[in-house]
Amino acid sequence: MIDKKTSRRRRAAKTRARIHRQEAVRLTVHRTNLHIYAQVIAADGSSVLASASTLEKEVRAQAGNGGNKQAAALVGKRIAEKAKAAGVSEVAFDRSGFSYHGRVKALAEAAREGGLKF
């Protein structure tokens, strides 16, 4: 029997393989019950170009609780700003096997509003 974590990791691996073939810069998202994290990773996977999370002092001051959609939207806005500052405007969205709804969706929509294309 396959557990939830194994299934998510399998889905994530399939997505990452497709993104690797595209040779695209990727916006990857990871979520826990308490926090959400986003990173913009170079096409070759060698370096992190930008990162944002609910652990950052500025986000915590605005959101308070890091485990809700409002906090995810703030992280999405911040990652878009940081990516643009790093010279990245187009990314492939890597949801790490998580369902595209709730906090993951809020982060993605905020990043799009911030000017990232995916």
SEKEVEX-13231 format. One line per 2 residues: number of its first residue (from 0); for each residue x, y, z of N, C-alpha, C. Coordinates in steps of 0.2 Angstrom, whole numbers, padded with zeros to 4 digits. Example, Ala and Ser with C-alpha at 12.3 -4.5 7.8 and 13.67 -1.06 7.14 Angstrom:
0 = 0066 -0028 0039 0062 -0022 0039 0066 -0016 0039  0064 -0011 0035 0068 -0005 0036 0064 0000 0039;
! end
This chain:
0 = 0004 -0006 0000 0000 0000 0000 0004 0006 0000  0003 0011 -0004 0007 0017 -0005 0003 0022 0000;
2 = 0008 0026 0004 0005 0031 0008 0005 0038 0005  0002 0042 0008 0001 0049 0005 0007 0053 0003;
4 = 0012 0052 0007 0019 0055 0006 0022 0053 0000  0022 0046 -0001 0025 0043 -0007 0021 0045 -0013;
6 = 0015 0045 -0013 0011 0047 -0019 0013 0054 -0021  0013 0059 -0016 0015 0066 -0017 0022 0066 -0020;
8 = 0026 0063 -0018 0033 0063 -0020 0034 0060 -0027  0030 0055 -0029 0029 0052 -0036 0027 0057 -0041;
10 = 0021 0061 -0039 0019 0066 -0043 0024 0072 -0044  0027 0073 -0039 0032 0079 -0039 0038 0077 -0044;
12 = 0040 0070 -0044 0045 0068 -0048 0043 0068 -0055  0037 0067 -0057 0035 0067 -0064 0035 0074 -0066;
14 = 0032 0079 -0062 0032 0086 -0064 0039 0088 -0065  0044 0087 -0060 0051 0089 -0061 0054 0087 -0067;
16 = 0053 0080 -0069 0056 0077 -0075 0054 0081 -0081  0047 0083 -0081 0044 0087 -0087 0048 0094 -0087;
18 = 0048 0097 -0082 0051 0104 -0081 0058 0104 -0083  0062 0098 -0081 0069 0097 -0083 0070 0097 -0091;
20 = 0065 0093 -0094 0066 0092 -0101 0065 0099 -0105  0060 0103 -0102 0059 0110 -0105 0065 0115 -0104;
22 = 0069 0113 -0099 0075 0117 -0097 0072 0124 -0095  0067 0124 -0091 0064 0131 -0088 0066 0132 -0081;
24 = 0067 0139 -0080 0067 0141 -0073 0061 0139 -0069  0062 0136 -0063 0055 0134 -0060 0054 0137 -0053;
26 = 0048 0138 -0052 0045 0141 -0046 0042 0135 -0042  0046 0133 -0037 0044 0127 -0033 0041 0129 -0026;
28 = 0036 0126 -0024 0032 0127 -0018 0032 0121 -0014  0033 0123 -0007 0033 0117 -0002 0028 0120 0003;
30 = 0024 0116 0006 0019 0118 0011 0020 0113 0017  0019 0116 0023 0018 0112 0029 0012 0115 0032;
32 = 0010 0112 0038 0004 0114 0041 0005 0121 0044  0011 0123 0046 0012 0130 0048 0015 0135 0044;
34 = 0018 0133 0038 0021 0138 0034 0021 0136 0027  0023 0140 0022 0023 0139 0015 0029 0142 0013;
36 = 0033 0139 0008 0039 0141 0006 0039 0141 -0002  0043 0146 -0005 0043 0146 -0012 0050 0148 -0014;
38 = 0053 0145 -0020 0059 0146 -0022 0059 0146 -0030  0063 0151 -0032 0064 0151 -0040 0071 0148 -0041;
40 = 0071 0142 -0044 0077 0138 -0045 0080 0139 -0053  0086 0139 -0054 0089 0140 -0060 0087 0134 -0065;
42 = 0087 0135 -0071 0085 0129 -0076 0089 0123 -0075  0096 0124 -0073 0100 0118 -0073 0100 0115 -0065;
44 = 0096 0118 -0061 0095 0116 -0054 0101 0117 -0050  0106 0121 -0052 0112 0122 -0048 0111 0127 -0043;
46 = 0107 0132 -0043 0106 0138 -0039 0099 0140 -0038  0098 0143 -0032 0092 0146 -0030 0092 0154 -0032;
48 = 0088 0156 -0036 0089 0163 -0038 0085 0168 -0034  0079 0165 -0031 0075 0169 -0026 0072 0164 -0021;
50 = 0070 0167 -0015 0066 0163 -0011 0062 0167 -0006  0056 0165 -0004 0052 0168 0000 0048 0163 0005;
52 = 0046 0165 0011 0043 0160 0015 0039 0164 0020  0035 0161 0024 0031 0164 0029 0036 0164 0036;
54 = 0042 0162 0035 0046 0163 0041 0050 0169 0041  0049 0173 0035 0052 0180 0035 0049 0185 0039;
56 = 0053 0189 0042 0051 0194 0047 0045 0198 0044  0046 0201 0038 0041 0205 0035 0034 0202 0034;
58 = 0034 0196 0032 0028 0192 0030 0025 0190 0037  0029 0188 0042 0026 0186 0048 0022 0192 0052;
60 = 0025 0198 0051 0022 0205 0053 0016 0206 0050  0015 0205 0044 0009 0206 0040 0004 0201 0041;
62 = 0006 0194 0041 0001 0189 0041 0000 0186 0047  0004 0186 0052 0003 0183 0058 0004 0175 0058;
64 = -0002 0172 0056 -0002 0165 0055 0001 0163 0048  0006 0158 0048 0009 0157 0041 0005 0151 0038;
66 = 0000 0148 0041 -0003 0142 0038 -0010 0144 0035  -0011 0150 0032 -0017 0152 0029 -0016 0155 0022;
68 = -0022 0156 0018 -0021 0158 0011 -0019 0165 0011  -0020 0169 0016 -0018 0176 0016 -0010 0176 0016;
70 = -0007 0172 0020 0000 0172 0021 0003 0169 0014  0000 0164 0011 0002 0161 0005 0002 0167 -0001;
72 = -0003 0171 -0001 -0003 0176 -0006 0002 0181 -0005  0004 0183 0002 0010 0187 0003 0016 0184 0001;
74 = 0017 0178 0002 0023 0174 -0001 0023 0175 -0008  0018 0174 -0012 0018 0174 -0019 0020 0181 -0022;
76 = 0017 0186 -0018 0019 0193 -0020 0026 0194 -0020  0029 0192 -0014 0036 0193 -0012 0041 0189 -0017;
78 = 0039 0183 -0019 0043 0179 -0023 0043 0182 -0030  0037 0185 -0032 0037 0188 -0039 0042 0194 -0039;
80 = 0042 0198 -0034 0046 0204 -0033 0053 0202 -0033  0055 0197 -0029 0062 0195 -0029 0064 0191 -0035;
82 = 0060 0188 -0039 0062 0185 -0045 0063 0190 -0050  0059 0195 -0051 0060 0200 -0056 0066 0204 -0054;
84 = 0068 0205 -0048 0074 0208 -0046 0080 0204 -0048  0079 0198 -0048 0085 0193 -0051 0085 0192 -0058;
86 = 0080 0196 -0062 0080 0195 -0069 0076 0190 -0072  0071 0187 -0068 0067 0181 -0070 0060 0184 -0071;
88 = 0057 0182 -0077 0050 0184 -0078 0046 0179 -0080  0049 0173 -0082 0045 0167 -0085 0048 0161 -0081;
90 = 0043 0157 -0078 0045 0151 -0074 0040 0146 -0076  0042 0140 -0074 0038 0134 -0074 0035 0133 -0067;
92 = 0029 0132 -0065 0026 0131 -0059 0027 0124 -0056  0031 0123 -0051 0032 0116 -0048 0028 0116 -0041;
94 = 0022 0112 -0041 0018 0112 -0035 0020 0107 -0030  0026 0103 -0032 0029 0098 -0028 0024 0092 -0026;
96 = 0019 0091 -0031 0014 0086 -0030 0008 0088 -0025  0008 0094 -0023 0002 0096 -0019 -0003 0098 -0024;
98 = -0009 0097 -0021 -0015 0099 -0025 -0015 0106 -0027  -0018 0108 -0033 -0018 0115 -0035 -0025 0118 -0032;
100 = -0025 0119 -0026 -0030 0123 -0023 -0028 0125 -0016  -0032 0130 -0013 -0031 0132 -0006 -0024 0137 -0007;
102 = -0020 0135 -0002 -0014 0139 -0001 -0009 0139 -0007  -0009 0133 -0011 -0004 0133 -0017 -0007 0137 -0022;
104 = -0014 0137 -0023 -0017 0141 -0028 -0016 0149 -0027  -0017 0150 -0020 -0017 0157 -0018 -0010 0160 -0020;
106 = -0005 0156 -0018 0002 0158 -0020 0003 0159 -0027  0001 0154 -0031 0002 0155 -0038 -0002 0161 -0041;
108 = -0008 0162 -0039 -0011 0168 -0042 -0008 0175 -0040  -0006 0175 -0034 -0002 0181 -0031 0004 0182 -0035;
110 = 0008 0177 -0037 0014 0177 -0041 0013 0180 -0048  0007 0177 -0051 0005 0180 -0057 0003 0187 -0057;
112 = 0000 0189 -0052 -0002 0196 -0051 0004 0200 -0051  0009 0197 -0047 0016 0201 -0046 0020 0201 -0053;
114 = 0018 0198 -0058 0021 0199 -0064 0025 0193 -0067  0025 0187 -0063 0028 0181 -0066 0023 0178 -0071;
116 = 0026 0175 -0076 0022 0172 -0081 0023 0164 -0081  0018 0160 -0080 0018 0153 -0080 0011 0150 -0082;
! end
